[in-house]
Amino acid sequence: MDIVFIRDLRVDTVIGIYDWERKIRQTVIFDLEMGADIAKAATTDDIEDTLDYKAVSKRLVSYVRESEFQLVETLAERCAGIVLQEFRVPWVRLTLNKVGAVSAARDVGVIIERGHRD
C-alpha cells in the first residue's frame, strides 16, 4: 500500500470544554496519512486515478470550520470517518493538534488510526 499524506493542515474552529473556548475560534492542525494505490495514477498521469489530496483537504477544512465539538477526540474520529467513507481509502492515520491547549506544551492532541493497513 502506498501513502498519500497531508501535513500541517490548519483550520480555525470552535473546540473545547470551557465556556471561554465556546466563544472563540481556535486553530487545530491536522496531519494525515492515507492508504492508497497510486500505481495506476503513476502510469496514466491522471488525477482521476489517484487520491486527490486537494479534495480531501477542502472537504476537511469545510467540515471542521462548521463544527463545534468539545473534544479533539470527537473531531478526529469524525474527520477520519469522512476520509474513509467519502474518499474510499482503506486506512487513515490522523494526527490532530490543538496548539496552546496546555501552557507548558507546544501542542497537544490525538493520533488515531482507522481502517485496515495492508
Backbone as CSV, one residue per row, in Angstrom:
resi,resn,N_x,N_y,N_z,CA_x,CA_y,CA_z,C_x,C_y,C_z
1,MET,0.843,-1.182,0.000,0.000,0.000,0.000,0.885,1.242,0.000
2,ASP,0.486,2.195,-0.799,1.170,3.482,-0.834,0.482,4.420,0.151
3,ILE,1.121,5.534,0.422,0.553,6.511,1.353,0.532,7.881,0.700
4,VAL,-0.627,8.503,0.691,-0.786,9.894,0.299,-0.921,10.669,1.603
5,PHE,-0.177,11.779,1.727,-0.214,12.497,3.010,-0.521,13.974,2.845
6,ILE,-1.022,14.532,3.926,-1.261,15.969,4.066,-0.642,16.361,5.399
7,ARG,0.182,17.390,5.392,0.840,17.845,6.614,0.465,19.295,6.920
8,ASP,0.277,19.569,8.182,0.107,20.933,8.669,-1.121,21.633,8.072
9,LEU,-2.237,20.912,8.005,-3.498,21.486,7.533,-4.117,22.236,8.704
10,ARG,-4.164,23.543,8.607,-4.613,24.399,9.715,-6.031,24.893,9.475
11,VAL,-6.864,24.739,10.509,-8.261,25.143,10.402,-8.689,25.800,11.712
12,ASP,-9.387,26.924,11.601,-9.951,27.581,12.775,-11.350,27.036,13.024
13,THR,-11.617,26.703,14.283,-12.901,26.111,14.648,-13.219,26.398,16.106
14,VAL,-14.444,26.104,16.496,-14.828,26.143,17.906,-14.557,24.749,18.462
15,ILE,-13.686,24.688,19.464,-13.324,23.403,20.062,-12.948,23.627,21.522
16,GLY,-13.465,22.803,22.397,-13.077,22.917,23.800,-14.248,22.723,24.742
17,ILE,-13.913,22.499,25.998,-14.934,22.223,27.012,-15.249,23.421,27.902
18,TYR,-14.384,24.416,27.902,-14.581,25.556,28.783,-15.463,26.614,28.123
19,ASP,-16.189,27.353,28.952,-17.097,28.384,28.427,-16.375,29.363,27.513
20,TRP,-15.175,29.793,27.913,-14.453,30.762,27.087,-14.063,30.174,25.737
21,GLU,-13.835,28.856,25.680,-13.481,28.215,24.416,-14.681,28.140,23.467
22,ARG,-15.863,28.107,24.019,-17.078,28.021,23.206,-17.396,29.347,22.527
23,LYS,-16.685,30.426,22.939,-16.943,31.764,22.413,-15.903,32.238,21.415
24,ILE,-14.867,31.431,21.196,-13.784,31.836,20.283,-13.506,30.727,19.275
25,ARG,-12.719,31.062,18.271,-12.245,30.076,17.308,-10.767,29.826,17.605
26,GLN,-10.387,28.558,17.593,-9.007,28.164,17.830,-8.494,27.395,16.611
27,THR,-7.205,27.442,16.417,-6.603,26.725,15.298,-6.265,25.303,15.715
28,VAL,-6.718,24.353,14.911,-6.307,22.963,15.062,-5.492,22.604,13.819
29,ILE,-4.559,21.681,14.003,-3.655,21.307,12.916,-3.745,19.806,12.686
30,PHE,-3.943,19.443,11.430,-4.059,18.047,11.040,-2.838,17.593,10.253
31,ASP,-2.421,16.376,10.514,-1.511,15.625,9.654,-2.245,14.336,9.326
32,LEU,-2.281,13.984,8.051,-2.968,12.766,7.636,-2.054,11.911,6.780
33,GLU,-2.153,10.620,6.979,-1.566,9.624,6.095,-2.705,8.726,5.677
34,MET,-2.863,8.539,4.372,-3.995,7.779,3.851,-3.500,6.689,2.921
35,GLY,-3.975,5.478,3.151,-3.608,4.361,2.302,-4.215,4.522,0.919
36,ALA,-3.398,4.273,-0.091,-3.876,4.387,-1.476,-2.977,3.547,-2.368
37,ASP,-3.512,3.184,-3.517,-2.712,2.521,-4.541,-2.487,3.539,-5.645
38,ILE,-1.279,4.054,-5.742,-1.009,5.113,-6.718,-0.416,4.584,-8.031
39,ALA,-0.323,3.276,-8.167,0.307,2.697,-9.360,-0.393,3.112,-10.650
40,LYS,-1.715,3.049,-10.678,-2.435,3.412,-11.904,-2.216,4.886,-12.238
41,ALA,-2.296,5.740,-11.242,-2.085,7.175,-11.472,-0.675,7.447,-11.976
42,ALA,0.289,6.707,-11.459,1.674,6.882,-11.911,1.824,6.507,-13.382
43,THR,1.006,5.566,-13.829,1.046,5.141,-15.228,0.279,6.096,-16.133
44,THR,-0.925,6.480,-15.697,-1.785,7.306,-16.555,-1.524,8.798,-16.427
45,ASP,-0.932,9.222,-15.331,-0.701,10.643,-15.048,-2.021,11.417,-15.027
46,ASP,-3.067,10.770,-14.501,-4.412,11.340,-14.491,-4.909,11.437,-13.048
47,ILE,-5.352,12.620,-12.649,-5.823,12.855,-11.281,-7.003,11.954,-10.917
48,GLU,-7.773,11.538,-11.894,-8.922,10.665,-11.641,-8.506,9.297,-11.121
49,ASP,-7.243,8.940,-11.298,-6.754,7.623,-10.916,-6.012,7.601,-9.584
50,THR,-6.132,8.680,-8.823,-5.422,8.729,-7.551,-6.298,9.335,-6.468
51,LEU,-5.814,9.365,-5.271,-6.491,10.034,-4.164,-6.144,11.519,-4.250
52,ASP,-7.132,12.334,-4.466,-6.942,13.769,-4.666,-6.789,14.461,-3.306
53,TYR,-5.565,14.746,-2.910,-5.326,15.332,-1.587,-5.896,16.733,-1.467
54,LYS,-6.042,17.442,-2.583,-6.670,18.764,-2.527,-8.156,18.623,-2.182
55,ALA,-8.822,17.653,-2.785,-10.232,17.421,-2.483,-10.423,16.998,-1.025
56,VAL,-9.538,16.154,-0.518,-9.600,15.736,0.883,-9.427,16.964,1.783
57,SER,-8.433,17.779,1.486,-8.162,18.974,2.294,-9.349,19.921,2.303
58,LYS,-9.905,20.196,1.138,-11.043,21.112,1.048,-12.243,20.586,1.835
59,ARG,-12.497,19.294,1.757,-13.634,18.699,2.465,-13.452,18.805,3.978
60,LEU,-12.242,18.497,4.450,-11.988,18.572,5.883,-12.038,20.004,6.391
61,VAL,-11.455,20.930,5.662,-11.486,22.338,6.070,-12.933,22.808,6.192
62,SER,-13.750,22.499,5.211,-15.148,22.890,5.230,-15.872,22.296,6.442
63,TYR,-15.662,21.024,6.687,-16.325,20.349,7.803,-15.867,20.915,9.153
64,VAL,-14.567,21.058,9.329,-14.020,21.489,10.620,-14.413,22.927,10.929
65,ARG,-14.417,23.792,9.932,-14.825,25.187,10.160,-16.240,25.287,10.706
66,GLU,-17.111,24.397,10.277,-18.511,24.436,10.689,-18.786,23.663,11.983
67,SER,-17.830,22.868,12.427,-18.046,22.030,13.608,-17.886,22.832,14.898
68,GLU,-18.448,22.281,15.966,-18.333,22.899,17.292,-18.260,21.806,18.352
69,PHE,-17.274,20.946,18.257,-17.128,19.846,19.206,-16.435,20.314,20.475
70,GLN,-16.643,19.563,21.533,-15.958,19.843,22.776,-14.590,19.164,22.813
71,LEU,-14.513,17.943,22.294,-13.291,17.147,22.417,-12.573,16.972,21.080
72,VAL,-11.244,17.017,21.129,-10.468,16.741,19.911,-10.666,15.292,19.485
73,GLU,-10.940,14.421,20.441,-11.181,13.016,20.114,-12.378,12.857,19.177
74,THR,-13.435,13.591,19.465,-14.634,13.528,18.636,-14.353,14.078,17.246
75,LEU,-13.695,15.223,17.180,-13.373,15.827,15.889,-12.484,14.907,15.063
76,ALA,-11.477,14.318,15.685,-10.578,13.405,14.968,-11.341,12.205,14.414
77,GLU,-12.199,11.632,15.227,-12.983,10.459,14.803,-13.880,10.790,13.619
78,ARG,-14.560,11.907,13.675,-15.456,12.304,12.580,-14.682,12.581,11.295
79,CYS,-13.529,13.226,11.413,-12.729,13.513,10.223,-12.172,12.230,9.610
80,ALA,-11.727,11.312,10.434,-11.255,10.023,9.927,-12.375,9.305,9.187
81,GLY,-13.581,9.368,9.726,-14.729,8.751,9.079,-15.020,9.347,7.720
82,ILE,-14.908,10.651,7.601,-15.106,11.314,6.308,-14.104,10.794,5.288
83,VAL,-12.856,10.720,5.687,-11.809,10.261,4.765,-12.071,8.819,4.340
84,LEU,-12.372,7.960,5.291,-12.606,6.550,4.979,-13.827,6.354,4.084
85,GLN,-14.909,7.009,4.411,-16.159,6.776,3.697,-16.253,7.536,2.387
86,GLU,-15.981,8.817,2.416,-16.191,9.631,1.222,-15.083,9.477,0.180
87,PHE,-13.878,9.162,0.632,-12.767,9.056,-0.308,-12.314,7.611,-0.504
88,ARG,-13.027,6.715,0.142,-12.846,5.270,-0.034,-11.398,4.812,0.128
89,VAL,-10.775,5.303,1.181,-9.433,4.810,1.486,-9.564,3.665,2.488
90,PRO,-8.684,2.686,2.414,-8.792,1.549,3.328,-8.240,1.829,4.726
91,TRP,-7.378,2.859,4.828,-6.697,3.126,6.092,-6.335,4.601,6.174
92,VAL,-6.459,5.158,7.373,-6.042,6.540,7.605,-5.386,6.635,8.975
93,ARG,-4.333,7.408,9.029,-3.704,7.784,10.300,-3.820,9.297,10.383
94,LEU,-4.495,9.770,11.434,-4.794,11.185,11.558,-4.238,11.708,12.869
95,THR,-3.459,12.758,12.788,-2.945,13.457,13.961,-3.664,14.792,14.041
96,LEU,-4.214,15.090,15.205,-4.906,16.354,15.422,-4.249,17.069,16.589
97,ASN,-3.681,18.235,16.318,-3.008,19.049,17.336,-3.881,20.238,17.707
98,LYS,-3.945,20.494,18.994,-4.616,21.697,19.490,-3.532,22.564,20.124
99,VAL,-3.034,23.478,19.346,-1.916,24.317,19.758,-2.320,25.204,20.936
100,GLY,-1.448,25.258,21.947,-1.672,26.150,23.070,-2.677,25.670,24.102
101,ALA,-3.149,24.451,23.983,-4.152,23.957,24.935,-3.586,23.771,26.338
102,VAL,-2.304,23.488,26.419,-1.616,23.356,27.705,-0.458,24.349,27.677
103,SER,-0.421,25.244,28.646,0.545,26.350,28.597,2.001,25.893,28.578
104,ALA,2.312,24.786,29.184,3.700,24.327,29.245,4.097,23.459,28.040
105,ALA,3.159,23.236,27.112,3.439,22.383,25.953,3.197,23.158,24.663
106,ARG,3.957,22.830,23.630,3.756,23.459,22.323,2.380,23.119,21.769
107,ASP,2.039,21.848,21.834,0.723,21.421,21.378,0.365,20.093,22.031
108,VAL,-0.908,19.777,21.974,-1.418,18.510,22.486,-2.440,18.011,21.484
109,GLY,-2.813,16.750,21.606,-3.813,16.244,20.688,-3.894,14.742,20.719
110,VAL,-4.363,14.198,19.600,-4.545,12.758,19.485,-4.016,12.273,18.140
111,ILE,-3.649,11.021,18.119,-3.300,10.317,16.888,-4.189,9.088,16.836
112,ILE,-4.934,8.950,15.746,-5.783,7.775,15.599,-5.501,7.097,14.267
113,GLU,-5.687,5.803,14.240,-5.616,5.027,13.006,-6.919,4.275,12.869
114,ARG,-7.494,4.348,11.677,-8.748,3.656,11.411,-8.632,2.928,10.077
115,GLY,-9.368,1.846,9.952,-9.346,1.050,8.747,-8.286,-0.034,8.852
116,HIS,-7.963,-0.626,7.706,-7.005,-1.720,7.660,-5.863,-1.380,6.727
117,ARG,-4.661,-1.467,7.262,-3.463,-1.177,6.503,-2.880,-2.511,6.007
118,ASP,-2.955,-2.713,4.714,-2.470,-3.978,4.142,-1.022,-3.878,3.718
